[in-house]
Amino acid sequence: MPKMKTHSGAKKRFRKTGTGKLVGRHAFSTHILEKKPPKRKRRFARDVRISRQDRRRVTRLLGTKAR
C-alpha cells in the first residue's frame, strides 16, 4: 500500500501541539474588522482548539495517528 499523503490545505491551517491538541485559527478574523470591538480582535490572534466533532477529520487530513 502507498503511504497516505498529508492534505496540503490542512497542514497550512492546523497544527498539533506538544500535548497532542489540535489548534487552528479563529473564524471571522480577517476582514470587516472596523466594526468589531478591540477586545474581540485581540482574542482572534490566539489559537483556537479544534472542536471534538472535527478532530477525527483534521487528524486524518494531517496524516497523524489518532489518539
N, C-alpha and C positions, 0 to 999 in steps of 0.2 A: 504494500500500500504506500502511496506517496504521502509525504508529510502534509499536514494542514498548514495553509498559509494564513498569516495574520492579516486581518482586514485593515487596509491602508487608512481608511477614514476613521476607524475606531482607535488606531494607535495614535492618531493625532489629537483625539478628543478625550480619551480616558487613560488613566494610569493606575497601577496598583501600588499602594503604599507599602511600607516595610512590614506593617502588621497584617497585610492581606486585604485591606479595604479597597474598594474601587471608588475613585473620585473623578469628577469631571468639572465642567464649567457651568456656572449658573445660566439659566434661561433668562431672556429679556434684558441682557446686559450690554448689548452692542450699539443700539441706536434708539432714537427718541428718548434721550436721557434728560433733556431740558426740563421736562415736567415731573421727573422723579426726584424725590427728596434725597439730599446728600447722604443721609444715613443708609437708605436703601442702596444707593450706588456704591457705597463703601462695602456693604455686605456682598455685592456682586463680585468683588475682587477675590473673595475667599473661594476655596474649592467647595464643592457640594458632594455629599456622598450619594452614590447611585442607589436608587430605591431597591428594596428587596425583590420586587416584581421584575426589575430589569437586570438584576445581577447575573442571572444564568445566561442571558443573551449576550451581554457585554463580555463576560468571561469567555464564551465561545469565540466571539469575534477577535478577541485579543490572542487567542490561541494558547491561553494558560490553563493549567489544570484547575478544575473546580474544587473548592474546599467544602 
